[in-house]
Each structure stands twice: as C-alpha cells, then as structure tokens.
Amino acid sequence: MPSLAKYREMRDFERTREPRGKALQRRDEALSFVVQKHDARNLHYDFRLELDGVLLSWAVPKGPSLDPGVTRLAMEVEPHPLEYRDFEGAIPKGEYGAGTVMVWDRGTWKPEGDPRQGLKKGHLAFTLQGQKLQGAWHLVRTKRQAEAGQGSRDGKGWLLFKSRDEAARADGDQLLRESPESALSGRELEQIAAAPEAEWRRDGRVAFGAPAPNEAHMVKLGAQPRPAAKLPRVIEPELATLVDSAPAGDDWIHEIKFDGYRVHARLEQGQVTLLTRSGKDWSERMPTLRETLQQLAVESAYLDGELVALDDEGHSDFQALQNSLSEGRDGALVYYAFDLLHLDGTDLTAQPLLERKSRLRQLLAVQPEPLGQRVRFSAHVVGNGAAFFENASKLGLEGIIAKRALSTYRSGRGRDWLKIKCSQRQEFVVVGYTEPAGSRSHLGALLLGVREGDKLRYAGRVGTGFSQASLGELHEKLAPLTTKEAPVENPPRGADARGVHWVEPRLVAEVGYTEMTSDGSLRHPTFHGLRDDKPAREVRLEASTKVEQPRAKPAQLGLGPQPPTRQPSYPITNPDKVLYPESGITKRELLDYYALVAERMLPHVENRPLTLVRAPNGIGKQTFFQKHPGKGTPAGLRSVDIREKEGKHPYSVIDDAQGLFGLVQLGALEIHTWGSRADDFEHPDVLVFDLDPDPALEYAAVIQGALTVRRIFEQAKLESFVKTTGGKGLHVCVPIAPDLDWEQAKDFTGRIAEAIAADAPQLYLATASKAKRKGKTYIDYLRNARGATFIAPYSTRAREQAPIAVPLEWDELSPKLGPNHFTLRNIAARLAQLRRDPFEGLARSQQRLRPASESATTAAKRRPKKSR
C-alpha cells in the first residue's frame, strides 16, 4: 500500500486544514477520482486517481484537454489521502501548496487491465465517469522534454491525453473556460478564497457543500459526519429595507422584485407546508404548488421565495394572482425560489447568500417537468445595481432587491437586503368605503389609513384599479366589518364624509401612487389588491433612506455562468447615436445589451466565420452586408482566410466579449454565422432548418413545421433546438460532430426537407420558389451549404423595435409568442426569469450523424400520411 509519509512530512496540520488522513483499503466499491483546481504560485490542476487506499496524484499545469491531439504534461507528486478528494478551501501562506483549492471535477474511474502493471510499465489507460470529464484517457510516462521546456526528472513526468471517442472535442479547452466552477459547491475560486475560515472543517469538507449521501461514505473513511440539524417548523423571513437607490459595488447581488406573495416552502419526508410571511399555513390554498414541490428529490428542505402570476410579457401581476387564488386556480402560478435555508439535515442560514443560492440552483437544475415550469430559480446579477435598476424601470417592473452577496440569513428587517422601487407602492389599512355612483356597483372608493406609532392616521382614498369582480369581493368582505366610529385619528369632515361607511381596520390594500402630499394624502392612487399575508397592525408607512455607496469597488464575485451586467469598458465612438429611431435605441444601449447576453451568446458565435448586416448610422439609413473585414477593424476582431472561387479571402472572427463589443462599434445590427468553426471551416458542427412561411400563413403552421423536423430527429435519437429568428419564422438547430463536409451536410438536410414536403405537399415545400409558397412553409435547408449563414442566437435584427433571435424551450412554442416577440427592450425580463438557457446544451453537444443520418432520412420517409 502506498505511503502517505511524504504527504504528512510536507504539511503542518496545526496550520493547514488539509486532512491528515490515512491509507484506507476499500472493498467492492468503484474507484474514485478528483480533479482539483489549485491556485498556488501558478494556477494548475491536480489530477488524482484512487488506488490501494490513497489518491495517486499528478499536477497538470494547463489542465486536461478534451482534444485527443493535445497532450498535457502531468508531473507525478506524492500520494494524497482519500479524504483529500472532498477538500476545498484555502491553504495558508507559508504552507506547502499555499493558495486556493477547488474540487473542479469528481467521479469514478475504471482502469483497463491491471492498473499496477500499467503504472509500472508507464502506460495507464482508463475511463472516467465524472461530472465534467468523461470517456477514455491515457497517462504515459515520458523522459523527454515536454511543454515549454519543462523536463521530467526522476521518472515523474507523464503525459495526459484524451482518447478519440464520443466525449472528445475539437476545442479541448472549452470545458475549462465554460465550466470554471466547483463540482462540489458551485463556487468559483474567488468565492472560495473569500469565504470565512469557519466554513472549512478539519476533514476538508465544505460545511454547506457536501451532499447528504456522502455522510455514510465519510463514516467508511473514518471522518466524523456532522449531526443532522433539525428542520425548524417555521423560520421568520428576512425582510428588506426601502432605500432611495441601488447600492454600488460587486459585494451586492440584484434580483427582480416580484409582485406576489412571499411564501416559505417547508418539505419533510414528502410533506409540503406553505407558509406566508406572517407564518400562516396556506398549503390548502395552493394545492398545485404543494403537489409540485413534493417532486423535489430531497429528504427535507426549507425554501424562501415568491408566488406570482405572470402576464403575457412575463411580468408579475398581483391582481391576477389574487384572482387565481380566490377562484381556486393555482395551476398557472409560478413560484420563484430565491433562497435555500435548510437542506437534508444541514442548516444553511449561517452560510453566505451566494453559497445558499448556488445550492438552490443545483437543486432546481436537476428536477423534472412540470416542476421546472412551476418552481423556478430567481436569477440575479452581480454588481452594477444602477444599470439593473434602470433596466427594471424601463421594463415597467415594480423594483429590484439588492442583497449582500456574503450575508447570512437574518430573520426580520435589516440592511443586508434592500429594496428599490421603480414606482411608489405601499400597503394601507382599509378604514372605510363610499357608496357607488353612476354605473359602478358595490362601492365607490376605499378610504385608507396608515399607522403612526399606536395611532391610525387617515391617508386618503383610492377609487381606481378595480374590476367588477374585485368590487363585489371587496364589498362582501367589508360589509360585516362596518362600524359607526371612524377608526382613524383625523377622519374627513363635511362633504368629504358623506356616504362613508367606516369599517374595522382589518383589511390591508396595496396601492400605487405618484406622490404623497404635505398633509399625508395620496395623489393619483391605484388599487392593486388586498394583501391576505400581512396583518393590519403591522402596516407602517415606508420611508426610503439613503444607501451608503462604497468609495472603491471590491473584487467581483461570481456564481456560475452569469451574464455580465457591468458597463462594458469598450471604447465605442458616438455612444449616443440612435440606431433604432422608432424606439430611440442608441449605440450605448446596444453595447449594454450585448454585455448582458455575452455569456449566453458567445458559445454560438466565437471562433466562427461571420457575416454582418451593418447600419453605422442606424436603420433607415444605408444598410449593407459585409462578409470580408475592411479597413479600421476594431479591437477584439481577428480574421481567418477562407478559400473562395476567386482565391482566399479573410472573414471576421471573434473569440470573446471584446470581439462582440467590437461588432457594436462597427454598427453591426445583425450577426450571422457559418455552421462551422473557423479552425475547421470545411466541416459543419451545427445544421439549421429555416422554417420560412408565406407571410399570410398562420404562425401555428410554422410551429407545426418545426415540431415535424424535431420528431424526425427524435426518431433518430438526435436532439434538436429551436429559436425565433426575430423575423417571421423559426430555426431548428441540430448540433453534430464535424464528420461531414458541406456537400454531405447539404445533401442530408435536403433529403429530410424533401421527405417532409413530399409527405405533406399542401403544407411544406423544399424549393425556394416564392410563387409556389402561397399558404405553405418553405423548409430552407440551403443554410447548410458552404458559405451560407444564419442569424446567431441572441443577435438583434436590423428592423424596427430591434427584435432579437431568441432560443426557446420546445414547450414554449405558442402562437402567443411570435417570432419577433422579443426585442431589446423586453429581453432582460425573460433572461432574469430563465431557470436555464434553452441553448445551454447545444454548444456542448456533438452528436454523431454518420451512423444516424440514414435512420433520420428513413424516419422522414416513413412518417404516416396525415388525413387530407
């Protein structure tokens, strides 16, 4: 059994939290592996394989590559104890390996043949089954110089490389770039480095991070598991303080302020209890939400969130929420979870907010439908609160909530959570009502009061915002509460008091208004609904306070692949130039938009030849296509030479967000890409079917065409994705491994399009004849020809209102959500509400088409004829 003596010699366990450990021989269990990202003197990756009771270890300076043609130096280091595979934290200065350690990947490995003989001979072949790394790999000992002149002395130098299989990728480092977060806790290195020391235990496990199933596993290894924390019956919610502006700095995260009911969800052994802010049990009022939450794969959990009803624009609508609940219709409501306070015996309230949200995101990401539609993760952005608030105001949202990223969960009202309202909204106590006038029934207006100390002060009346149904409901609730005495200190007198029915101050109304006058009355009030979740005795007039802004910005905190929201530091000229006159969208706004979507968009446009639609002076002025870069190419763009009939010509290529911003500088209002990468432009890795309808055709027919294409690929066990085009049609996208050349790709997609058209000629055609397109959808497969392009996901279009090509989930396809529904002005709300990006899997997928191509076209030809 390998010795841990050298490992222990090199460490002072009184100073480092690394586990001392011991060699343990486990039987009848799969062998584990771990890859730890280690930010020491130089950032590198520690590759560790379990064998004979320890972790055999190699330091890989550049990390594992998924490209079989790339070999990576792997320097063998001392064996580590098995407990080290759960170690994530900071090694203090002065200690060996001082720096931050992250569990970047973990899983099991299976050697080919006898691994001990393989190690002795200097060639270890094995298969990984990890959260990130998959497939067959090799470690080969070498005695020659490797990578940047680093030699391999004493036989310690090895080469790590990937086998050619389905898990291999042409861009071998893409996984390192796109998945930098911990497989254990979901955090990035900066968050781990900034975490308080109290979060790390002697055995190296993260206090919040280890899933419950590992507790038994840790007992086998000799470590002491933490005692399970009892799930509280009720946790008093944390409340936000109203302030006048969003706080600056990256130590704040920002969420949309939903207009709904605050709901705590308590789950224990399959039983779900739904509690209001005041602790009332509303489980019976929300049976659908209760049944949906029962699907969560947990033993116990305690969630904090907001129950909302969404309108057609995706905005929360409080009145619609009330109507749904009062009529017993909660099936269409959505629960936005924004915090996780307890999970499977672990109390998370003492952990930083970002840690809790990371666990919550992971919990919801793996859940089945329909849970994913009814229970959603409340997304956030890090820093740049002023811009986030400005966008929320433009979208007509109620406001935003700012939260300290590293704050613990503290019940009651405090300043770790702040709310900034886009419009004036306030709860008031209903103290009376007036008789109806004219055609109105039941009542005319509500009289309102607000508490000041122990007294109730009259605050005016509200007479707008009611529906016929809400008037009847209000009168039914108010009539039994009538009283002769005014319950307020300063009731109206004279004519203002005529026809008033005073009521006991029990009901709470939410009212919007433009301002409050000097005598404390409301101007232009609008009724938004009754609040059943708040007792009248707690209603106080909220006054916003100043928020203290930091003088200097601290280091940015990250949480997984979040869209950047800070003002991009790109030197664009003429930022106030209007590019979309109809809506007044400027060059600066376009830049801000691409900063918002860069993380989502880049996987689909980086390292691809581009064709641009440029309108340097805005739509309505000169607009032109540009295939080849001209003079004055802005920073962030590079070119790649591609052979054409008349010789080689350069094409523009971008590799990062700076390149995306450079396209804004050019006035590019549309970004079109090839279906191949710039480093392998003769072999496409995504196929596109453009569903282009006759303009007079109902959009529902276009949707059916897209679903038909999807079914054909499903029969061939190939996944497809759909997006709007910002125009009049849809794109169905199929990611593939780059095995075919362009002629083969065009021939394959052409045969599918022709088979669909032959099956239903009254609905579809596969030729570009506009004369024959009347009443039909053209299935344009010529996007898959060499040199052809298609609109990129998240690209704007050079059309009025700046419509955007937006990825959708398949079940989102609806005639209500037209192909140009999303624009630059409403896209932010959608992005904030997404639990995951619909194209998240497209950039990573490389489905093998060669063995499937015949079955796909055969499936198309075998489709049953529809009745005519």
GIRAFEN-V304305 format. One record per backbone hydrogen bond with DSSP energy under -0.5 kcal/mol. NH is the residue of the N-H (numbers start at 1). CO is the residue of the C=O. E is the energy in kcal/mol with one decimal. If there is no record, write none. Layout:
nh & co & e
NH & CO & E
NH & CO & E
This chain:
nh & co & e
8 & 4 & -2.2
9 & 5 & -2.4
10 & 6 & -1.6
11 & 8 & -1.4
13 & 11 & -0.8
15 & 12 & -2.0
16 & 12 & -2.4
24 & 53 & -1.9
26 & 24 & -0.8
31 & 109 & -0.5
33 & 107 & -2.2
34 & 48 & -2.1
35 & 105 & -2.8
36 & 34 & -0.5
36 & 46 & -2.6
37 & 35 & -0.5
37 & 102 & -2.0
38 & 36 & -0.5
38 & 44 & -3.1
39 & 37 & -0.6
39 & 100 & -2.9
40 & 38 & -1.3
40 & 42 & -1.0
44 & 38 & -2.0
45 & 60 & -2.3
46 & 36 & -3.3
47 & 45 & -0.6
47 & 58 & -3.2
48 & 34 & -2.6
48 & 46 & -0.6
49 & 56 & -2.5
50 & 32 & -2.7
51 & 54 & -2.5
54 & 51 & -1.4
55 & 80 & -3.5
56 & 49 & -3.1
56 & 54 & -0.7
57 & 77 & -0.6
58 & 47 & -2.1
59 & 75 & -3.1
60 & 45 & -3.8
60 & 58 & -0.6
61 & 59 & -0.7
63 & 60 & -0.9
66 & 172 & -1.7
68 & 66 & -0.7
70 & 67 & -2.3
71 & 69 & -0.5
72 & 160 & -2.5
74 & 158 & -3.0
75 & 59 & -2.7
76 & 74 & -0.6
76 & 156 & -3.4
77 & 57 & -2.4
80 & 55 & -2.6
82 & 53 & -0.6
84 & 81 & -1.8
85 & 82 & -1.8
86 & 83 & -1.6
87 & 84 & -1.8
88 & 204 & -1.4
89 & 101 & -1.2
91 & 99 & -3.5
92 & 90 & -0.6
95 & 92 & -1.7
96 & 10 & -0.6
98 & 95 & -1.7
99 & 91 & -1.7
100 & 39 & -1.4
101 & 89 & -3.2
102 & 37 & -2.6
104 & 35 & -1.3
104 & 102 & -1.4
105 & 35 & -1.9
107 & 33 & -1.9
108 & 129 & -1.8
109 & 31 & -2.2
110 & 127 & -2.4
112 & 125 & -2.8
113 & 111 & -0.7
115 & 113 & -0.6
118 & 114 & -2.0
119 & 115 & -2.4
120 & 116 & -2.0
121 & 117 & -2.5
122 & 118 & -1.1
123 & 118 & -2.7
124 & 139 & -3.0
125 & 123 & -0.6
126 & 137 & -2.0
127 & 110 & -2.2
128 & 135 & -3.0
129 & 108 & -2.8
130 & 133 & -2.5
131 & 106 & -1.5
135 & 128 & -1.0
137 & 126 & -3.1
138 & 161 & -2.2
139 & 124 & -2.3
140 & 159 & -2.4
141 & 122 & -2.6
142 & 157 & -2.5
146 & 150 & -1.9
150 & 146 & -0.9
150 & 147 & -1.6
151 & 149 & -0.6
153 & 151 & -0.5
155 & 152 & -0.6
156 & 153 & -2.0
158 & 74 & -1.9
159 & 140 & -2.6
160 & 72 & -3.2
161 & 138 & -2.0
163 & 136 & -2.5
165 & 163 & -1.0
168 & 165 & -1.6
169 & 66 & -2.0
172 & 170 & -1.2
174 & 171 & -1.4
177 & 173 & -1.8
178 & 174 & -3.0
179 & 175 & -2.0
182 & 187 & -2.9
183 & 103 & -2.9
184 & 103 & -0.8
186 & 182 & -1.0
191 & 188 & -0.6
192 & 188 & -2.1
193 & 189 & -2.8
194 & 190 & -1.6
195 & 191 & -0.7
195 & 192 & -0.8
199 & 196 & -1.7
200 & 197 & -2.0
201 & 205 & -1.3
204 & 201 & -2.2
207 & 199 & -2.1
210 & 206 & -1.2
214 & 211 & -1.6
215 & 212 & -2.3
217 & 213 & -0.8
218 & 214 & -2.7
219 & 215 & -1.6
220 & 216 & -1.5
221 & 217 & -1.1
222 & 219 & -1.2
223 & 218 & -1.9
225 & 223 & -0.7
229 & 345 & -4.0
239 & 412 & -2.4
241 & 417 & -2.3
243 & 419 & -2.3
244 & 545 & -2.1
252 & 249 & -1.0
253 & 403 & -2.9
254 & 381 & -2.6
255 & 401 & -2.7
257 & 399 & -2.5
258 & 256 & -0.8
260 & 258 & -1.0
261 & 307 & -2.2
263 & 305 & -2.5
264 & 275 & -2.8
265 & 303 & -2.2
266 & 264 & -0.6
266 & 273 & -3.0
267 & 265 & -0.5
267 & 301 & -3.2
268 & 271 & -2.4
269 & 299 & -2.7
271 & 268 & -1.9
273 & 266 & -2.7
275 & 264 & -2.9
275 & 273 & -0.5
276 & 280 & -2.4
278 & 533 & -0.5
279 & 276 & -1.8
282 & 274 & -3.1
282 & 280 & -0.8
285 & 282 & -0.8
286 & 282 & -0.9
286 & 283 & -0.7
287 & 284 & -0.5
290 & 286 & -2.3
291 & 287 & -2.6
292 & 288 & -2.4
293 & 289 & -2.6
294 & 290 & -1.2
295 & 292 & -1.8
296 & 293 & -1.7
298 & 296 & -2.2
301 & 267 & -2.3
302 & 342 & -1.8
303 & 265 & -2.7
304 & 339 & -2.3
305 & 263 & -1.4
306 & 336 & -2.1
307 & 261 & -3.1
308 & 306 & -0.5
308 & 334 & -2.9
311 & 315 & -2.8
314 & 311 & -1.9
317 & 309 & -2.8
318 & 316 & -0.5
321 & 317 & -1.8
322 & 318 & -2.5
323 & 319 & -2.4
324 & 320 & -2.2
325 & 321 & -2.2
326 & 322 & -2.8
327 & 323 & -1.7
328 & 325 & -1.2
329 & 324 & -3.7
330 & 328 & -0.6
333 & 330 & -1.1
334 & 308 & -2.7
335 & 374 & -3.5
336 & 306 & -2.8
336 & 334 & -0.6
337 & 335 & -0.8
337 & 376 & -2.8
338 & 304 & -2.4
339 & 304 & -1.6
341 & 302 & -2.9
342 & 302 & -1.0
343 & 346 & -2.2
344 & 300 & -3.1
346 & 343 & -1.5
347 & 345 & -0.5
348 & 341 & -2.3
348 & 346 & -0.7
349 & 341 & -0.8
351 & 348 & -2.1
353 & 407 & -1.2
354 & 405 & -2.3
355 & 352 & -0.6
356 & 352 & -2.1
357 & 353 & -2.8
358 & 354 & -1.9
359 & 355 & -2.3
360 & 356 & -2.3
361 & 357 & -2.7
362 & 358 & -2.2
363 & 359 & -2.3
364 & 360 & -2.4
365 & 361 & -2.0
366 & 362 & -0.8
367 & 364 & -1.3
371 & 368 & -0.5
372 & 368 & -1.0
373 & 370 & -1.5
374 & 370 & -1.9
375 & 371 & -3.0
376 & 335 & -2.6
376 & 374 & -0.5
378 & 337 & -2.8
379 & 377 & -1.0
379 & 832 & -1.1
381 & 254 & -1.8
383 & 252 & -2.6
383 & 381 & -0.6
385 & 247 & -0.5
388 & 384 & -1.7
389 & 385 & -2.7
390 & 386 & -2.2
391 & 387 & -2.3
392 & 388 & -2.2
393 & 389 & -2.3
394 & 390 & -2.1
395 & 391 & -1.8
396 & 393 & -1.3
397 & 392 & -2.5
400 & 420 & -2.4
401 & 255 & -2.6
402 & 418 & -3.0
403 & 253 & -2.6
404 & 416 & -2.2
405 & 251 & -2.5
407 & 404 & -1.5
409 & 349 & -2.9
410 & 408 & -0.7
411 & 409 & -0.5
412 & 237 & -2.5
414 & 239 & -1.4
418 & 402 & -3.3
419 & 241 & -2.5
420 & 400 & -2.4
422 & 398 & -2.7
423 & 398 & -1.0
424 & 513 & -0.6
425 & 423 & -0.5
426 & 511 & -2.0
428 & 509 & -2.9
429 & 449 & -2.9
430 & 507 & -2.6
431 & 429 & -0.6
431 & 447 & -2.7
432 & 447 & -1.2
433 & 501 & -2.0
434 & 445 & -2.0
435 & 499 & -0.9
440 & 437 & -1.6
443 & 441 & -2.3
444 & 434 & -2.5
446 & 462 & -2.5
447 & 432 & -3.0
448 & 460 & -3.1
449 & 429 & -2.4
450 & 457 & -2.4
451 & 539 & -1.1
452 & 455 & -2.8
455 & 452 & -1.6
457 & 450 & -3.1
457 & 455 & -0.6
459 & 448 & -2.7
460 & 448 & -0.6
462 & 446 & -2.2
471 & 467 & -2.2
472 & 468 & -1.7
473 & 469 & -2.3
474 & 470 & -2.6
475 & 471 & -2.3
476 & 472 & -2.0
477 & 473 & -1.6
478 & 474 & -2.5
479 & 475 & -2.4
480 & 476 & -0.5
481 & 478 & -1.8
482 & 479 & -1.3
483 & 502 & -2.7
489 & 456 & -2.8
491 & 488 & -0.5
496 & 493 & -1.4
497 & 494 & -1.6
498 & 495 & -1.2
500 & 497 & -1.4
501 & 433 & -3.4
502 & 483 & -0.5
502 & 500 & -0.6
503 & 431 & -2.3
504 & 481 & -2.4
506 & 504 & -2.2
507 & 504 & -0.5
509 & 428 & -3.0
510 & 529 & -3.2
511 & 426 & -2.7
511 & 509 & -0.5
512 & 526 & -2.7
513 & 424 & -1.7
514 & 523 & -2.3
515 & 523 & -0.8
517 & 521 & -3.1
520 & 517 & -1.9
522 & 459 & -1.1
523 & 515 & -2.4
526 & 512 & -2.7
527 & 464 & -2.9
528 & 510 & -2.8
529 & 510 & -0.8
531 & 508 & -2.9
532 & 530 & -0.7
534 & 531 & -0.6
538 & 535 & -1.6
539 & 536 & -1.5
540 & 538 & -0.5
541 & 451 & -0.7
542 & 540 & -0.5
545 & 242 & -1.5
549 & 547 & -0.5
554 & 552 & -0.5
557 & 250 & -0.6
559 & 560 & -0.6
562 & 560 & -2.0
564 & 595 & -0.5
570 & 568 & -1.6
572 & 570 & -2.3
577 & 574 & -1.9
579 & 577 & -0.5
579 & 585 & -2.7
580 & 585 & -1.8
583 & 580 & -0.8
584 & 580 & -1.8
585 & 580 & -1.3
587 & 577 & -1.9
588 & 575 & -2.5
590 & 586 & -2.0
591 & 587 & -2.1
592 & 588 & -2.6
593 & 589 & -2.3
594 & 590 & -2.2
595 & 591 & -1.8
596 & 592 & -1.8
597 & 593 & -1.9
598 & 594 & -0.9
601 & 597 & -2.8
602 & 598 & -2.9
604 & 601 & -2.1
605 & 601 & -0.6
605 & 602 & -1.3
606 & 602 & -2.9
607 & 654 & -2.9
608 & 605 & -1.1
610 & 652 & -1.7
611 & 672 & -2.6
612 & 626 & -2.5
613 & 670 & -2.1
614 & 612 & -0.6
614 & 624 & -3.0
615 & 667 & -3.0
618 & 615 & -2.5
619 & 579 & -2.6
620 & 621 & -0.5
621 & 618 & -1.6
624 & 614 & -2.1
626 & 612 & -2.5
637 & 634 & -1.3
638 & 653 & -2.7
640 & 651 & -1.9
642 & 649 & -2.8
644 & 647 & -2.2
647 & 644 & -1.9
649 & 642 & -2.4
651 & 640 & -2.0
652 & 610 & -0.5
652 & 627 & -0.7
653 & 638 & -2.7
655 & 636 & -0.6
659 & 656 & -0.6
660 & 656 & -1.5
661 & 657 & -2.5
662 & 658 & -1.8
663 & 659 & -1.3
664 & 660 & -1.1
665 & 661 & -1.9
666 & 662 & -1.4
667 & 664 & -1.7
668 & 663 & -2.5
669 & 613 & -2.3
669 & 667 & -0.8
670 & 613 & -1.4
672 & 611 & -2.6
672 & 670 & -0.5
673 & 790 & -2.4
674 & 609 & -1.9
678 & 607 & -3.4
680 & 677 & -1.5
681 & 678 & -0.6
683 & 680 & -1.7
685 & 675 & -2.8
686 & 675 & -1.2
687 & 734 & -2.7
689 & 732 & -2.6
690 & 688 & -0.6
690 & 780 & -2.2
691 & 689 & -0.7
691 & 730 & -3.1
692 & 690 & -1.1
692 & 778 & -2.7
693 & 691 & -0.7
694 & 776 & -2.1
697 & 694 & -2.7
701 & 698 & -1.2
702 & 698 & -0.8
703 & 699 & -2.1
704 & 700 & -2.0
705 & 701 & -1.7
706 & 702 & -2.1
707 & 703 & -2.4
708 & 704 & -1.9
709 & 705 & -2.0
710 & 706 & -2.2
711 & 707 & -2.5
712 & 708 & -1.7
713 & 709 & -1.7
714 & 710 & -2.4
715 & 711 & -2.1
716 & 712 & -0.9
717 & 714 & -2.0
718 & 713 & -3.0
721 & 733 & -2.7
722 & 808 & -0.7
723 & 731 & -2.0
724 & 806 & -2.5
725 & 729 & -1.1
726 & 819 & -1.9
730 & 691 & -1.2
731 & 723 & -2.4
732 & 689 & -2.4
733 & 721 & -3.3
733 & 731 & -0.6
734 & 687 & -2.7
735 & 733 & -0.5
736 & 685 & -2.3
737 & 847 & -2.7
739 & 737 & -2.8
740 & 737 & -0.5
742 & 682 & -0.6
745 & 741 & -2.4
746 & 742 & -2.8
747 & 743 & -2.5
748 & 744 & -2.6
749 & 745 & -2.5
750 & 746 & -2.3
751 & 747 & -2.1
752 & 748 & -1.5
753 & 749 & -2.5
754 & 750 & -2.7
755 & 751 & -2.0
756 & 752 & -2.2
757 & 753 & -2.4
758 & 754 & -2.5
759 & 755 & -1.7
760 & 756 & -1.8
763 & 760 & -2.1
764 & 760 & -2.1
765 & 777 & -1.7
770 & 768 & -0.6
773 & 770 & -0.7
776 & 773 & -2.8
777 & 763 & -2.4
778 & 692 & -3.0
778 & 776 & -0.5
779 & 765 & -2.6
779 & 777 & -0.6
780 & 690 & -2.7
780 & 778 & -1.2
781 & 779 & -0.9
784 & 781 & -1.9
785 & 782 & -1.5
788 & 785 & -2.0
790 & 673 & -1.5
792 & 671 & -2.7
794 & 805 & -3.6
795 & 792 & -2.1
797 & 803 & -1.8
799 & 797 & -2.1
802 & 799 & -1.9
804 & 822 & -2.5
805 & 795 & -2.4
806 & 804 & -0.7
808 & 722 & -2.5
812 & 809 & -1.9
813 & 810 & -1.3
817 & 814 & -1.9
818 & 816 & -0.7
821 & 818 & -1.8
824 & 801 & -0.6
824 & 802 & -1.5
826 & 823 & -1.0
827 & 823 & -1.5
830 & 826 & -0.9
831 & 827 & -2.3
832 & 828 & -2.2
833 & 829 & -1.2
833 & 830 & -0.6
834 & 830 & -1.0
834 & 831 & -0.5
840 & 837 & -2.2
842 & 839 & -0.7
843 & 839 & -1.0
845 & 841 & -1.5
847 & 735 & -0.6
849 & 847 & -0.6
853 & 849 & -2.9
854 & 850 & -0.6
856 & 852 & -2.4
857 & 853 & -2.1
858 & 854 & -2.4
859 & 855 & -2.4
860 & 856 & -1.9
861 & 857 & -1.9
862 & 858 & -1.7
863 & 859 & -0.6
863 & 860 & -0.8
